[in-house]
Amino acid sequence: MAHCDGQIFVRFQGSRLHPDMTMKKRRILLLVETSRSFGREIIQGITQYATEKGDWTLFLEDRGLVQKEALWTESFPCHGIISRTTNATLLRKLKQLDVPVVELHGDNSVTNCDIHVHPQKMGQMAASHFRGKGLKLFAFFSLGHSWWSNQFFEEFSRSLEAMGLACEPNPFCSMSNNAALNFSLTRNIEKKVVDWLHALPKPIGVFCPSDSLGLCMINLCQMAGIFVPHQVAVLGVENNVTLCSSTSPPLSSIAANGKTVGYKAAELLALKMKGRKIPPLPILIEPSLIVTRQSSDLIAVDDPDVGIAIRFIRDNVSSRIGVSHVVKHTGISQRTLFRRFNEYLGHSIEAEIVQTRMERAKTLLRETTMTLNAVAQSVGFMNSEYFIRAFRRECGMTPKQYRQSLSQSDS
């Protein structure tokens, strides 16, 4: 360790002091994968922090999550490192360096993760999403396991238990432990998964801890002649748009809020470099939202009248329908329909109408350039003022803020 003009730097073995080290800008090495959308979102968050503060210079190498070597780790003088790696050898090297490091993955053995997406919120969102579709049967699918997929499974199961429901056991979770959860789909494993899928009671919602596993699940269902989402509804994690859009049907996914993870990682590194007190670790970041696509867009209720009501609401989301219209369409008494909605869905008819409108509005805000007034009209509101008020009440932000948050994530 050495000091120069009040700045701390690390001189790695065999390296020379770079001229920038004597300047006020702090040199930050990023060992975050560029091969995955979540890693790229994290880099965006770090970049935003660096741009706002103006006293960081970022250095990044093009790498994958499971890459073993870091080209600059032993020869690059820097003030701090933000890492997202699963390789035990590299994790040990980082741990031995006399420089602040913020780890965003780790293996929970050599190094723990400092900041990651809140597993309890993830499990709750997945359970509520499937339950809101009327499903009563659930499973978790993972080929092998890791510390973070175990947490997703535990919180998903716990959330279902709180609803008086259960998660079907996944026999493949007991396969090899891998921090990155890379999986190899051999013919033998394919057959075992297909047999498991055939044996599952249906309709069922299957939660996968990554989009790549969600893609795998949809493909295996197709091989097995099982219909998605009518027999097996599938939900992934990360919202990798390329993967989610390439499946047939397209994959629903939880957006993991990587940009916020990156920004908070930069804030934490700044505290470490200044020798300030850091908050309790790990710091947990709430996932953004569930992007609903066709893989989980189903109506799964045992009561045909409730099913008819839900389909009527979805088909008429652009009209100014109310509870009375839904009751009239089903032809049964309002009191009976109220009771059945609460019994099968756990919420009221009015809540179903609002939820359907908001999901449709999010899709239009996300995938079109329609004006707010046009979006409002398309989801059954008289004008944008009423729509903005309802959207903020249900989603915690205005439609404009929601659309801006999406554009920032994509930038």
Secondary structure, DSSP 8 states (H G I E B T S, - for coil): -EEETTEEE---TT----GGGGSSSEEEEEE--SSSHHHHHHHHHHHHHHHHH--EEEEE----TT----TTTTT---SEEEE----HHHHHHHHHSSS-EEESS--SSSS--SEEE-HHHHHHHHHHHHHHTT---EEE--SSB-HHHHHHHHHHHHHHHHTT--EE--TTTTS-B-TT------HHHHHHHHHHHHHS-SSEEEE-SSHHHHHHHHHHHHHHT--TTTTEEEEEES--HHHHHHSSS--EEEE--HHHHHHHHHHHHHHHHTT----SSSEEE---EEE--GGG-----S-HHHHHHHHHHHHTTTS---HHHHHHHHTS-HHHHHHHHHHHTSS-HHHHHHHHHHHHHHHHHHH----HHHHHHHTT-SSHHHHHHHHHHHHSS-HHHHHHHHHHHH-
